[in-house]
């Protein structure tokens, strides 16, 4: 009876804390949703909370049977999150403020429901980090190297096929046309989405934690391969048919090909990994 009473009490306190958290972070949540809408790099952000919520809902029966107890260790991420919230607002650093929201939520679940509970929902909570846009300083510092990588590998492949091609930075000069590997074609956009996909796919399909981590990290080279495939095929189309690759529907089709190729490679690697790491 006392256990049930404490559980109900914790539920009430947790609900009150989450409502308070939402109210405090309401401007942050609004800006976050606007960033998903405005920036196509992060449009997947709309799906992340839904996926996280669905995964927790699927475990509702299992979670209801876990003995819940207050765990003071949960205060550590709560206090750290509050400090990050203060520092982030003082420095107008959006990523830090948004990150602090997930950290505090993690701490609240740990504090009110204990170790056993947080072990069952840690992934679903931390998965929410994928809805947060990465800092622009990281985004722009990673974009140009990925543009160069895609252009260098593409030129190497085209040269291997005997096609006349010259590279100048991130610009590929073909015999009949020049092709720029622009910022949008760097592959970073697909990488961000694939990291989220790799995390959820690894979590659901791999039995061992090592398998989950390996599959998640594999999304980085897989996304790069997918983008190189896009630039390579685009170059061949331009050289062979002299088509305008910036026109629709060619541009959108080639953009989607990055994700399709990377997704297929991720499925294949995940299947192999599942057999190897049992």
Secondary structure, DSSP 8 states (H G I E B T S, - for coil): -HHHHHHHHHHHHHHHHHHHHHHHTHHHHHHHHHHHHH-GGGTTHHHHHHHHHHHHHHTHHHHHTS-----TTHHHHHHHHHHHHHHHHHTT-HHHHHHHHHHHHHHHHHHHHHHHHHHHHHHHHHGGGGGS---HHHHHHHHHHHHHHHHHHHHHHHHHTT--EEEETTEEEESS-EEE--GGGSSHHHHHHHHHHHHHHHHHH-SSHHHHHHHHHHHHHHHHHHHHHHHHHHHHHHHHH---TTSTTHHHHHHHHHHHHHHHHHHHHHHHHHHH--
